[in-house]
């Protein structure tokens, strides 16, 4: 396939960052997968 970029993905489960490296251009893109996660109401027990 022509024009297909060679991408290398590295995911860090601790920080939630997915780093995508374009091996052709050396360009690095980082996506934070945890910043969009909102706590679910009632999912966390409350200790009184």
C-alpha positions as CSV (number, residue, x, y, z in Angstrom):
1,X,0.0,0.0,0.0
2,X,1.5,3.3,-1.1
3,X,1.4,6.2,1.3
4,X,0.9,4.0,4.3
5,X,2.7,5.4,7.3
6,X,4.8,3.2,9.5
7,X,3.6,3.9,13.0
8,X,4.9,2.6,16.3
9,X,2.5,2.7,19.3
10,X,3.7,2.6,22.9
11,X,1.1,2.7,25.6
12,X,2.0,3.4,29.2
13,X,-0.9,2.0,31.4
14,X,0.3,3.8,34.5
15,X,0.1,7.3,33.0
16,X,-2.5,6.5,30.4
17,X,-0.4,8.0,27.6
18,X,-0.4,6.5,24.2
19,X,2.7,7.6,22.2
20,X,2.5,7.2,18.5
21,X,5.7,7.5,16.6
22,X,5.7,7.9,12.8
23,X,8.8,6.0,11.7
24,X,8.9,7.8,8.3
25,X,8.9,11.4,9.6
26,X,10.0,10.9,13.2
27,X,6.9,12.8,14.3
28,X,5.6,11.9,17.8
29,X,2.0,12.2,18.9
30,X,0.9,11.7,22.4
31,X,-2.6,11.0,23.5
32,X,-3.7,10.9,27.1
33,X,-6.4,8.3,27.5
34,X,-7.2,9.0,31.1
35,X,-8.0,12.7,31.0
36,X,-11.4,12.0,29.4
37,X,-12.5,9.4,32.0
38,X,-15.0,10.7,34.6
39,X,-15.8,8.9,37.8
40,X,-19.0,7.0,37.6
41,X,-21.6,8.1,40.2
42,X,-22.0,5.5,42.9
43,X,-19.2,3.3,41.6
44,X,-16.8,4.3,44.4
45,X,-17.9,3.2,47.9
46,X,-18.0,5.9,50.5
47,X,-16.4,5.1,53.8
48,X,-18.0,7.0,56.7
